[in-house]
């Protein structure tokens, strides 16, 4: 639990800032701005020991909303260099204090930094970035599981566009974990009207915010059937519950939490959250666990997924893999690892399909990239399967020679 103290307009966060501290932190900021009239707030995280995506996304959303109203914010990064780097890489520093911090340049494969979206095209782009990262980082992951997670992220972010009426749009962030537990965690946040206020327009009998959150995760509950079927939060809740993960909503004066250990809990919060924060954690240790998670009206639902829209195109037996789009850098072994993982996943998820690797506008790759992707794939698949399932198009003689050399060297060593 964090210690939160103030001195004039200077707010200091000490210790570990967790989700349980969120409402109090926002109440303190509200007091400094709304009651004491400060036009600049200094958020001092120098003595912060740890924090998490959920509370930081919610904090960023509220700061962005206040900034649009003329309230300035200055951020002091943690003294701990690792945590300070997380603030920068996760894009929290930029979203909270864009005057003193640049937008994140993080290009790793285990995390998608907090991404701001204000329109449907931006929302879809953000979802696609998340899906590309998942496909390039997760192993032993089934297509049905990937599709269920994509559907959930798409539905929750779409709720921001359709229902939230957020003046600053929304934020989405994703992180994967694979050491102690194999899970995917994503958080979506906005500073809009909130679920209780939105639902009451269609259900005026919902007098408490706790009742509103309970109704929000039920099937077919929406304020207006003309703009949605009301299954986004219900389906996302089921995806997390069935995978023995975590699902959490903060909105209005209520908090809903579903965990494997404690089941479903809904509680009233003394300090309302002005908007909606959804945190979802999916455990993918057991393959295909989400295959039946999406069922509406007693009937299984199979959504159109990222693989179909991005790779299969018109031919379900051929995967079109545009190298220029999949890897902006083709000059190192490190940049080749997520490319190889993507191809491995596509080969596993689309049985018998050929992967057509298109090198259009990629005149050169490094030897280490060629070895990491195609040398290792050749050894892993074996000569016959590699030839049967992988083909190269629009490949220059130089690139083909580098690939052939990488494969020959792998064949010589046998590994």
ABEGO torsion letter per residue (X at the ends): XBBBBBBEABBBBBEBBBAAAAAAAAAAAAAAAAAAGBABBBBBAAABABBBAAAAAAAAAAAAAAAAAGBBBBBBBBABAAAAAAAAAAGAAAAABAAABBBBABABAABBBBBBBABAAAAAAAAAAAAAAAAAABBGBBAAAAAAAAAAAAAAAAAAAAAAGBAAEBBBBBBBBAAABBBBBBBBBBABAEAAAAAAAABAABABAAAAAAAAABBGBBABAAAEAGAAAAAAAAAAAAAGBBBBBBBEABBBBBBAAAEBBBBBBABBBBEBBBBBBBBAABBGAAAAABBBGGBBBBBBBAAAAAAAEABAABBBBBAAAABABAABAAAAAAAAAAAAAAAAABBGBBBBBBABGBABBBAAAAAAAAAAAAAAAEAAAAAAABBBBGBBAAAAAAAAAAAAAAAAAGX
